[in-house]
Amino acid sequence: MIFFLYGEDSYRSRQKLKQIEERFKKTDKSRINFVKIDGESSVWKNIEKEIVSPPFLHDKKLIVVENFLKKRGQKFDEAIARLKDGEIPEGTVVVFWEAGSPDERTAIFKFLNKPKQSEKFDLLDPARLNGWISAAAEEKGLKIDRQGVNLLAELVGPDLWQLDGELKKLAAYCGKTGKAGTGEIRLLVRGKFDENIFSLTDAIAARNKIQAFRILNEQLQAGLKETQIFFMLVRQFRILLQIKETVAKSYSFLSPSDPNVKSKIASELKLHPFVVQKTLQQIKNYSLPELKKIYKKLLVIDMRMKRTRTDPRVLLDMFFADVFS
């Protein structure tokens, strides 16, 4: 019997694999018939040897092969032929586990990806993500209200590995009360999406020079380098430009606040829904020509950063002075 687990959400696929392993270990406490193989570093010949060997003093055997499809030059044709021929002994279960999404065009993927045999773990959409956070928090003895759940989802996104770690951190911090509000979350959780870059681009749109320089100086005092801030600016203005053009081209007849617009743009541009949501709120403050002009200024400074030894702080100040002139 063959199973195939894969997908971008490696946390849930790993949990599924763990369940399979734990169920098997209960039937074979000696664990002699439990074999885990690094498919990326192992050659097919060695993997095949384990697969065709029958269970030892037991009626069942579990073989887990991890990241087999990642290895270049792997003998996939031989693997397919051998697995097709029914060479797997009765009672042996082979689980192919992949971190991420393999190339779906390959013959080995098509062979493994069959109904009732494979399971794909996509990243959770916002609604399911909130449900997962609530359930995971409850398991850890945490009480988080809807606002807190929404904030966690916005800060971290669908990275369940990080969310699990953040919930453990919150549980340890909150102690016996087990209550974690937005205050505790903002204090302890380091988000993937820096709110300050949105505040900075808002200040630029509002022509608020004092606010922009205040945010810039706060970020520098917090330890960020000028180059980090600059590249965040480049990324955010590129996203602003992309979304502004996409809305004008495909969604001009719809309200940017429509949740369907957010999900469609996120899928089309391969951006996180939180980033799209925040950017949709910002694009109304910029005209398309204005965004193109600012982005062009950033590209000119980017070139100067890479080709000259000019102090990055000087170049950042030049950008702001130019934008606010």
N, C-alpha and C positions, 0 to 999 in steps of 0.2 A: 504494500500500500504506500502511496506517495501523497504528501501534502506540500503545498507551496504557499509560503507567507511572504508578502512583500508590500511596499508602499512607503510614502513619505513620512507617515506617522510611525516611526520606528519604536516609539514608546508602547503603543498599543499592540503592535505586532510582536514585540518582545514579551509583553505580558501574556499574549496568547501562547507563545512558544513555552513560556514558563509553566503555564497551566498544563500543557501536554506533557512536559518533562516531569512535573510533580505527580501527575496521575500515574505515569509509568513507574516512577520510583516507588510508589506504594505497592506495586505488584512484584517488584524485583528489588528487595532491600539490599542485596549484595551489590547492585549497580554494575555487575560485570557486563550486562547486556545493554548498557547505556553508553553510546559513543558519540562524542561531539568532535566535528572536524572543521578546521578552517579551510573552507573551499577555495579561498583566494590564494593561499600559499601551498595547498596540496595538489599533487598531480592526480589526474583521473584514475590512474592505475591503482593508487593507494586507496582512493575512495571506493573504487569498484571492489577491491579485495574485502573491505569491511561489509559492503552491501550484500555480496554473494555468500559470505560466511553465515551459516545458520546460527540461531540462538544457542548459547552454551548452558546446558543443564536447566533450561527454561523454555517455555513455549512462546516467549515474546522477546523482541529486540527492538530498540529505538536508536536510530541513527539520525543525528542532526548535522546537516551540512550548511555552513554559514557562508554567504557571499560567493557561492560557486560561480554565479553568472558574471561576477566582476572581473575574473581573471582573463586577461587577454592570452590567446594561444591555447586556451583550455580545449581539450578534445571533446567538444560538445557532441559531434556526430557519433562518436563512439559511445558516449553516455546515453544518448537517445536510443541508439540501436540496442544497447544492453538492457536498458530499462524497459524497452518495448517488448523484448523477447521473453519477458516474464521471468527473469532470472532472480527476482527478489524472493527469498525463501518465505514460506508461509509463516505468518506471525511477526514478520519484520516490517516495521514502519520507518520510512525515510522521509524526513522533513527538510525541505530546502527553504532556508530563511535568508531573505535579502534585505539589507538596509537600504531603503530608497526604492526608486522605480527603475528596474532594468530596461534595456532596449527591447521594446515590445515587437520589433521587427524580426528578431532572431528566432531561429528554429527551436532552440532550447526553451525560450520563453513560451512560444506557442504550444510546445509539448507539455510544459508544466502547468500552464494556465488553462485548466479545464474546470468545468462546473463540478461542484462538490469536492474538488481536489485543491483548489486555490482560494485564497482570500486576500483581497487588497485592502490596505489600510490607508485611506486618504486622510489629509489633515482635516480636523473637525471644522465645520462651518460655525459662524458665531453662535447660533442658537444651541447647537449640540455642545459647543465648547463651554458655554455657561453652565449647562447641565452637568458636564463632566467636572467642572471646578466645584460646584455645589456638593456633588456626591463625594469627591475626593476630600474636600474640606471636612465633611461630616465624618468620614472614616478616620480622620486624624483628630477628631474631637474639637473641631473649629466651628464657630458660628459666624458666618459671613453673610451680611444682608445683600440685597440685590445690587445696591450701589457698589459695594465692595467687590462683588463678583464681576460686575461690568468693568470696574477699574483694573482688576487683575487681567482680564481678557484683553483690554486695550493696551496695557503696559507690556505684557509678555507675548500675546498672540497665541497661536496654536502649538507652541513648543511645550509639550506635556512633560518632558524631562525637566525643564526649568521650572514649570509650574509646580511640579511635585516637590522640587527643592524649596521653592518659595513658600509653599504651604507648610512644609516641615519647619522652616525658619519661623514662620508666623505662629505656629503651634507652640514652639519652644519659648517664643517671646511672650505670648499671651498667657502662658501658664494655666492656672486652674480656672480662670474665668472663661478661657477659650473664645473670647469675643474679639474679632479682628474687624475694625472699621476702616474707612478710607484713610484715616490718619495713620494708623499702624502700617497700612499697605504702602502709603507714600513714603513713610519713614524707612521701611525695610527692603522694599522691592526695587531692584534696579531694572528698569524697563528696557526693552529692545528699541523702543522708539522714543527719542529724546524730545520731550514736550517743548524744550527751549528753542529748537530749530523752527517749530511752528510759530512760537512767539516772536522770533526774530524776523521771519518773513511777514508776519502780520504787522510788525512795526515798520518794516520797509514799505508795505502797501499803504499804511496810514501816514507815511511821510513823517514819522515820529523819530527824528534823529537822536534825541536824548535817550529814548527808550531803547533804540537799537544798540547804541554804544553801551548802555547800562548792561544789557543782556550779554553783549560781547565780552565786556570786562568781567562779569560774574562767571562766565564760562571759563575764561582764562585763569581766574583766581581759583576755580574749582579743580584745575589741573589739566584741562584740555589744551592741546597744542593748537597753534594758529592754523596749521595744515589740516587738522581734524575738523575744525570749525568750517574752514573753507570748503572742504570736500563735502561736508553735510549740506552746506549752502548750494553747491553745484548740484548735488543729487536732488534736493528739494525743489529747486527751480526747474530742473529737467522734468521732474514729475508734474509740477504745476503746468508746465508747457504741454506735456503729453496729454494730461487730463483735460486741459482747456481746449486743445485741438480735437480730442475725442468727443467731448460733449458737443462742441460746435458742429462736428461732422455727423455724428450718429444719434445724439440725444438732445438736440436743441428744442425739440417739442415736448420734452419731459422735464419735470422739476428735478434739480440736482439732489433734493432731499428724499426723492423716491428711493426706497431701499433696493429696488430692482436695478436701478442705475448703478448704485455702489457695487453690487455683486457682479454685474456684467462687466463693468470697467476693471474691477479687480482681477477677474478671470482673463479678460482680453489683454491687459497690460502686465499680468503676472505680478501684481502688487498685493500687499497685505490689505485686507478690508479696512483696518483701522487707519492706515496711511491714506487710502482713498477717501474715507469718510472725512478726515481732517482737511485734506486738500480740496475736496469739493466745497467745503465751507470757505476756503480761501480764494478760490478762483474768481469769485464775484468781485473781489477787490482789485483785480488786475485785468487790463485789456490784453488781448492777444499780442498786439504790436509791442506793448510795454514789456511783456514777459520775454519776447524774443530779444528785445534790446538789452534787458538785464542779463539774460543767459549769454548773450554774445560778449558782454563785458566780463562775465565770469570766465569764459573760455580764453579771453585775451590774457587775463591775470593768471590763469592756469598755465598757459604757455610761458609766461614770464617766471613763474615759480620753478618750472622745470628747466628753463634754459639760462637763468641768471642766478646770481647769488644774493639778490635783493632780499632783505629781511622780510619774512612772511607777514609780520605784523604791519610793516609799512605798506605792503600790497593790500592787506585787508582794509587798512585805513583809507587807502586810495580808492578802493571799490566803494566804500560807504560814502566817501566825499563826492564821488562821481554820481552815485545813485541819488543822493540828496541835493545835488547842485541844481 
